[in-house]
Amino acid sequence: MKFLDQAKIYLKSGDGGRGCVSFRREKYIPKGGPDGGDGGNGGSVIFEADNNLRTLMDFKYKRVYKAESGQDGMRRKRFGKKGQDLIIHVPVGTLIIDKETGLLMKDMKLVDSYLGLLLIYIGIGVPQNTFFLRNFFLGLPKELEEAVIIDGGNRWQIYWKMVLPLSKPALGTFAILAYSNVWDEFLIALTMIKTPEKRTLPIALRLFQGQNLNNWGLIFAASLIAVVPILLIYIVMQKKLIHGGAMDGMLKG
């Protein structure tokens, strides 16, 4: 059997599906509003270590790999199907290097660092929050935007004087949700952080509980420390959230 220990391949994740531009049109509903769905996410390219492989010979005959693209969105707020992930099997111990940078994730010092952990949280949280905020922005009254334009305002003034002030409650809500999700996250932090001194609070709390199984006083005290930051942020932000709810009722009334 021939042995090949180095190969150059070309990878591309699946393209995201296109969103559907559609408006609801039904009898007795003159202003149904937009009802187009978002396109599905493209599939990812995933490398999986295989104990049965000993060589990279398969990559000599196939060099281009592309994951499946997402399906386009459809009417009636139907989202497109996510593209299927492409799984590539490689021998155990294979190193994958970006040709342009020549760096591994380890070389960029992102493993066992708060920066690497933060980048993962941002990559997961930003698309999710953007998706929910989009629905909030679509619900803003078009009459207010038209009023700003009639008064001689431009797009920047519409955003700064109308959209941003009305969005403060939504932004505050998602800030609290994003912070609480990151603060309580366990699995990713356990995988990325290896140094004991750098462990995040949920991991440290779980280890602390294991070391003090019968000391419920210390366990409850440690749990309270973990909850206090979330409570403080909520107390600080609750006035804006209540004010935003009142404004929302005023606009819809």
N, C-alpha and C positions, 0 to 999 in steps of 0.2 A: 504494500500500500504506500502510495506517495504521501509525503508529509509537507504541508504548507503551513508555515507559522506566521505569515504576514499577508494581509489582503487589504485592498483599497475598494471600498464600496460607496455607493451614493444613496443617501436616505432622504425621504421626504414624508412628513406627516400628511394626513389627509386634509384637504381643504374643507373649511366650514361651508355648510349649505347657505344659500342665499335666503334672506328674509322675504316674506311675502308682503307685498303692498296691496292691501285689501280693506274695504270699508263695508261695514254691516249695512245691508239694505233689506228691510223687511216691511211689510205692510203695517201702517200705524206707528212706525218708528222712523221718523224723518231724519233724526240725527243719531244714527246707531254708533258712530265712532269707528275707529280703526279696529279691525279684527284679524289682521295678518299675523301669522305665527313666525317665530324665529327659525332660522335654519339650524340643522343639527351640527354638533361639533364634529370636526374631522377626527379620524382615528389616529392613535399614537403608534410610534414604532418602539417596541419593547424587546430588549435583549434578555434571553433566558438561558442560564447555564444548564448544560446537558451533560450528565456524567457519562453518557454513551458516546460522546464525540471526542476525538483525539486530534483532529486536524481542521484547518480552515479551507480544505480543498473545495468544498461546495461553493465558496465565494469566487472561485476561479472562473466558473461557468455562468454565474449570475451576479451582476454587480449593481444593479439598480433595484431598489426596494421602495415601494410607496404604499402607505396605508390607505384605506378606503376613505373617500370623501363623505361628508355628511349630506343628508337629504335636504332639499329645499323646504322652506316653510310652506304652509298651506292656509287656506281660508279658515275662518271660524276659530282662530287662535290655536291651530294645530301645529305643533312643533315638528320639525324634520327629525328623522331618525339619526342617531349618532353613527358615524362611520365605524366600521369594525377595526379594532386594533390589529396591527401586524406584529406577530411574535417571531423573532429570529433566534434560532437556537445556535449557541456557540459553546465551545469547550469550556470547562471550568478553569478559571484563572485568566480568561481573555481580557486584555486591556483595550478599551475603546477610546481613541484619541481624535479630537476634532482637528481636521486638516488645517483649517485657517489659523487657529490659535495654538495648536500643538499642546493643549493643556488637558489634563484630566481634572475632574472635580476636586480631587485631593490636592493637585498642584495649585489650584486657586484658593486653597486654605478655607474651603467652605464646610468641610467635614469637621465636626466637633467645634463649631463656632456659632455664636448667636447670629452672625450675619447670614450664614447659610440657612439657618432655621427661619430667620425673618423673611428671606427671599421666597422660601417655600410657602410660608403663610400668606405672603402678598400674592403669589401666583395662584393660590387657591381662593383667597377671599375676594380679590378685586373683580374677577368675572362674575362671581355669584352676586355680590352687592350691586354691580352694574346692571345685572339682569333685573333685580327687584326695583332698583331706582328708576329704570326705564319705564316701568309700568306706572310709577308715581308721576313722572314727568308727562306721560301721555294723558293723565287725568286732570292736568291743570287747565283751567278755563281758557279757551281760545280768545274769548272776548277781551281778557286783560291784555293779551299780546297785541290784539288789534288796536286797543286803546293807546298803548305805548307808541305804535307806529303812526297813528293819527296825530299824536302830539309831537311828531317829528323825531322819535327815537329810532335808533339803529339796533342791530342784532345784539351788540354788546350791552347796550342799555337795557334791552329786554331781559338778558340774562342777569345782569348785575342788580337791577332795580325791581324785577318782578320774580324771576324764576328762583334766584338764590334766596331771597327772604322767605318765600313760601316753602322752600325746600329744607329749611333749617330743622324742622321737626323730623323729617324723614332722614336727613343726614345724621342727626343726633341719635335716632333710633338704631340705625345701622352701625353707627360707631360703637354703641353699647353692645350690640350683638356681636360685632366683629371682635371687640376687645374680650368679651366673655368667652367666645369660642377659642381664641388664641390662649387666653389665660388658663383655661381648663384643658387644653389639648395635651394628650398623653403619648399616643403611639409614635407620632413623627418625632417628637422631642426625645423619646426613648431610643429611637433608631439613630438619630443624628448626633446626639450628645453622648460622649463616652467618658469624659473626665468627671469624676464625682463632684468636684467643686463647681462645675458649670451646670449641674442638673437644674431643671426648672422646678417650680414649686409643686406641681402635681406629682412628679416623680419622687421628689424629696419627701412629700407627704406620705406617699405609699410606702416608702422605705421606713419612714418614721413609725407608721402604724404597725409594720412588721416587727419593729424592735420594741414596741411598747403595747403588746397585745392586750394586757390586762389593766393598763393605766389609762382609763377612759378620760380622766381629767386632762391629761396632756394631749390626748388625741383630739378632744373637743376644742381645746385651746389652739392647737395647730390648724384645725379645720376653720376656726373663726378667723385666723390670720389670712387664710386663703380667700375667704369670702368678703372681708372688709373692703378691699379695693373696688370690687364690683358694686358694693352698696354705696360707697362714696361717690363713684361716678354717676350712679343713678340718681342720688340725692341732688347732685350738682345740676344734672341735665333735666330733672323732672319738670321744672317750671317752663322750660322751652317746649317740652313735649305737650304739656297741658295747654299752653298758649297756642301751639300749632293745631291741636285738636279743636279748640274753640274757633280758630280762624277757618279751619276746614268746614265746620258747621255753618259759619257765616257765609262762606262762598256757595255752599250747596242749598242754603235756605231760600 
